[in-house]
Amino acid sequence: MDNQEKYRHASMMEKHELLKTYNSSDSGISMEQAQASIQSIGRNVIMKKKTRSIRRQIAHSFITPFTLLLLSLSVLSFIADYLLSTENKNLGSSLIILGMVLLSGVINFIESYQSNKALESLGKFMKTNARVYRNSASSQIIDSSELTVGDVIELSSGDLVPADIRILESRDLFLSTAILTGESNAVERNGKVDTDDHALFDRMNLAFWGETILSGEGKALVISIGNDTILGAMEESISHKRPQTSFEKGISYVSKLLIRFMIVMVPGVFLLSGLHSGNWLEAFLFALSVAVGLTPAMLPTVLATGLSKGATKLSKQKVIVKELSAIQSLGSIDTLCTDKTGTLTEDRITVMQSLDIKHQESDEVVEKAFLNSYYHTGLVNQMDQAIIDYGIHLAKSDLQSYQKVDEIPFDFERRRMSVAVRDSLGNLELITKGAIEEILGICTQVKLNNETIPIDDSIRDDIRKYVKNLGESGLRVLGVAYKSDILASEKLSLNNEQDMVLLGILTFLDPPKASAQKAIQALAKYHVKTKILTGDDASVTRAVCAKVGINVETIITGKDIDTMTEAQLKDSITKYDVFAKLTPQQKALVIKNLKELGHAVGYMGDGVNDALAMRESDVAISVDTAVDIAKDSADIILLDKDLDVLQQGILEGRKIFTNIVKYLKMTISANFGNMFSVLIASMFLPFIPMLPVQLLVLNLIYDISCLTLPWDNVDEDYLLEPHHWDGKSIKTYMLWLGPTSSIFDIFTFMMLFLWILPQYFQGSYTTLTSSQQILFQGLFHTAWFLQSLWSQSLIINLIRTEKIPFIESKPSHGVLISTLLGILIGSMIPYTLFASYLGMVEPLTSFFILLGFNMISYSLTVSFVKRWYVKRYGSLYN
């Protein structure tokens, strides 16, 4: 029997049958029974998964395909450039790569360290005491961890419910279920048998760990403890590793893809270069440089820079980013799931109408209700506070002119409360407010147009019909009645609550935020579907959602979901947008199925009841006023619980997502093009086409130029839709865009080796002396270095947009300046003192004619290939 079935059975049992089933009694279980039970099933604590030590977290942070790849290259570079080299020992390449590894590892460690906070917070949150009967007529206080199944406990105002319990008896017992349902209204709990088909959290005789007793008192039987409780089961799910986001999957795929290409290309370059040149050490160093050149070495830096930039910008818009990686996830979501309370609504109950029995506005109704709410001394619920806030501005008489005489507190049998007041003239009046049926039951007259007339069945039916319509529209309703003929000497009793005059009704609603509908429309404009997942009643949810423009033609309830097959559930969450009366597990189930349908899902919540859904989502969003467990589970925290703020975060996330994918795709395709050119050149050149150190410097200049990409402009029409990056698309991208540059590289190789340089030396390479061959190689290396530098820098501006660059889409000033500086600095190297260290010489003037021709031709060709690619595959950066 699962827990839900166990709770249902406990809820339906008579008290004597229940106690017998759990081997207990009115006076609880004995100390011996309690100790034996604790030995058998454990203590009443939520057993947390053992978290990794700091040392293990650090080690785990560096064990990723990408960091292992870079680390391996760093070690090989150290061996080849430093240990095996007999002259010109060089640690530069190894240290540069190692720096990238360290930076990437630190980022991973920070994320790993923060992911365990939610579990620690829950443990602190749950430490409480309990008053328990241990085979005794009186209770004793113990640590709640010592409670066990079968214990009978005492409940009173202010207590936290210390386990999952079945109420045995109660008196005016109100509690808040907000921790599990997210709804702050006080709810009644009693010891009556519940045989109706209620949802779990609606069963009148059940309460759950973490809920708060607001008023009253009672006794209850413990039926579940520790991890078997609803909250414990939630914690167990929260502790599970979060699913990988699409972006993380893409990064992992790219790392594996690069390894596969290296396995093919690096040995090929090594063998071909070694066979042609005969210098196997140089061939090995060059092949190693090819491997380094193929990797996007600055990816960790670009990621950190881009995400930090986004976090800084979002912080100015009241969005605090806890997990930097969540920014790009936020940009990719196409579905936002959220509770209605505080997101669509103001999260405060407000008096909407004060009506007489003919549905006309009446100040007298709220004035009388105000006196009742102001003077009673029982639990001040949200409706009382709303009446006080509303009525204090409308009350015509000064409060000083009234004096409280007596009161009859609210109880769940009567479902009403009464207060007797005396005005400045000495007149006594009894004012009663409560549920409309209970108020109708004590009234024999109604007041209409300042006249008191007898109430009849037609008036009662009209009121009931009107109140029913109000309820279906999501409004809560209270009736207000009064009586003027009570005696000053008479002690107030229930007998006074009869023969009263019905004055009218008050309607209440948690009103929609003024900004909600506009924000939902804006999200829809950017192709983000808003779905409401709430624990609140369907009628209330329908009213609020209708007011903000959400389709409420069909509302799916938690009870509906319980009867659905997986296929039916997937069909429902595709068709419908509003889900009411959901348990925390059902919220998480909806999100899980949305993701299985291919959606990227964000979830916005602020309670313990939201933690499971937050954990299941691609990006978890909370607010600064949320409970600790929700904030600790969140990736992003809003200082203002408003969808409009979230919309700005989504747009910023899309910009960052796009610019990071830009860097990955253009860098890997450019590097692949260069390496493909190297492989071809190695087949016919008697020397390597570029020295290893030149290749590393080339990549370093290019990567530094790319550091400004996180600040690049993104085309507005590209921001209109979410983009789910599939790492597999990079293979297609690099196979098309990469070899495009190789066409011009190979053309340059042929022009340099067969025509330009032979003309300069008045002979082919094989006919030259050793010193001339060294100069020939230097001129060749320098020429291809410059062409690669220019083409890589140019490609940044050519493929950063799907539009015509510089005309239809302008780069940011940072990107333009960094690429121009990269070209300028790189082009000056052959004319500086560093040239000899890098094996470069001043290039021939005739080469610049070839360079200009190649760059113009290359730009036109890339533009053509880019347009064809977008037409064929839909987008450059998906």
Secondary structure, DSSP 8 states (H G I E B T S, - for coil): --HHHHHHHHHHS-HHHHHHHTT--TTB--HHHHHHHHHHH--SS--------HHHHHHHHH-SHHHHHHHHHHHHHHIIIIIS-SSS---HHHHHHHHHHHHHHHHHHHHHHHTTHHHHHHHHHT--EEEEEBSSSS-EEEEGGG--TT-EEEEETT-B--SEEEEEEEEEEEEE-HHHH---SEEE--SS---S---GGG-TTEE-TT-EEEEEEEEEEEEE-GGGSHHHHHHHHHTS-----HHHHHHHHHHHHHHHHHHHHHHHHHHHHHHHH--HHHHHHHHHHHHHHHS-TTHHHHHHHHHHHHHHHHHTTTEEESSTTHHHHHHH-SEEEE-STTTTB-SS-EEEEEE-TTS-B-HHHHHHHHHHHHH--S---HHHHHHHHHHTTT--S-GGG-EEEEEEEEETTTTEEEEEEE-TT--EEEEEEE-HHHHHHHEEEEEETTEEEE--HHHHHHHHHHHHHHHHTT-EEEEEEEE----TTS---GGGSSSEEEEEEEEEE--B-TTHHHHHHHHHHTT-EEEEE-SS-HHHHHHHHHHTT---SSEEEHHHHHT--HHHHHHHHHH--EEES--HHHHHHHHHHHHHTT--EEEE--SGGGHHHHHHSSEEEEETTS-HHHHHH-SEEESS--HHHHHHHHHHHHHHHHHHHHHHHHHHHHHHHHHHHHHHHHHH-SS-SS-HHHHHHHHHHHHHHHTTGGG----HHHHTS-----TTHHHHHHHHHHHHHHHHHHHHHHHIIIIIHHHHHTS-GGGS-HHHHHHHHHHHHHHHHHHHHHHHHHHHHHSSSSS-BTTTB---HHHHHHHHHHHHHHHHGGGSTHHHHTT-----HHHHHHHHHHHHHHHHHHHHHHHHHHHHHS-S--
